[in-house]
Amino acid sequence: MIKRGFILVLVVILMSFFSISLSYAGYYDNSGIWHDEDPPKEVKKKPKKVKVEETEESAGPTESTDTEEVKWPPYHGPKKRIAVSKFENKVKGVYGNWNLGEGMAEMLTTELIKTGRFVVVERQALQDILGEQELGQTGIVKKETAAKVGQVLGAQILVRGVVSEFEQNESGGGGGIGFGGFKLGAKSSNAHVAVDIRLIDATTGQVLHSHNAAGTAESSGISFGVSKGDLDFNADSFKNAPIGQATRQAIHDAIRFINKTMEKMPFTAKVVKSEGSKIYINAGSSMNIKPGFKFYAYSVGEEFVDPDTGLRLGADEKLIGTVEVRDVQDKYSIGYVTTGGGALKRGDVLKLQ
């Protein structure tokens, strides 16, 4: 009975709030001065849908809005293996106390999987290798750690993020009613989120590409805001608030950058073992490998290491022939050497033609 009475009281309060907020004419201008009249119509703008025409294999979305989820175009090529580390949070103030790094890394991971272009390494497996080690200001990890990410997990690229901006400003009416981790109020809100994304070679630890992914959103009238003492990236209150919309835009911006950058990188696999001309490959149907795929086969020789930094610079690779896939299993595939006369060994590199 007490619980039911509390709910009824809450409903009455909300109804009263809506009634007062919607019936009372007036607004605050940019100088904070109250006017007893309706605000100018031009200050209220509805978000417009932006249509983007892309080809089927494009890295970009088919459409995007401030409030709708992005729909990524179909993809039928081989999936590249990628790892996403926990983002570093450099935001100061109240928002800096939130677990922004973990939440945004999870959002990016989920969206990468939705594109259908990547096999994303499990976060726990990555954490087991990285441990508590954080990347330095240059974005370079120790050679041994980077090699483990690439060799043990098979990832081509390690994605590193730094949350540099995460802010929502509000103006207008009172503080609003707060419950369940969000606020409801008659005010205008604008939010801005920015993340510095770095793509790191998973064998050398060197930063290959970087990008500042950003998003902005605003609302007016009855607005949703996230309480500064609580945050749930999966809650509807966060998704509907300007700060949530700006966060999604920043994540989608990061995905576009990763997609376009990774398109330029050749898909690579490695030889598991060879039996004459029969080659076992460490990529199967789970990575969209199909019978008929042809790879250039490279014999890997001496590894080159920078004497000053200790970083792996690469290895001597010699093209010795081509391999065509004939049989595909879930985790591996079997191919046969079709041209060339050199022998392949475990660890040799295969690059998709």
Secondary structure, DSSP 8 states (H G I E B T S, - for coil): -HHHHHHHHHHHHHHHHHHHHHHS--EE-TTS-EESS---GGG------EE----TT-SS-SEE-SSS--------S--EEEEE---EE---SGGGGS-HHHHHHHHHHHHHHHTTSEEE--HHHHHHHHTT----TT----HHHHHHHHHHS--SEEEEEEEEEEEEEEEES---EEETTEEEEEEEEEEEEEEEEEEEETTT--EEEEEEEEEEEEE-SEEEEE-TT---TTSHHHHHSHHHHHHHHHHHHHHHHHHHHHHTS--EEEEEEEETTEEEES--GGGT--TT-EEEEEEEEEEEE-TTT--EEEEEEEEEEEEEEEEE-SS-EEEEEEE------TT-EEEE-
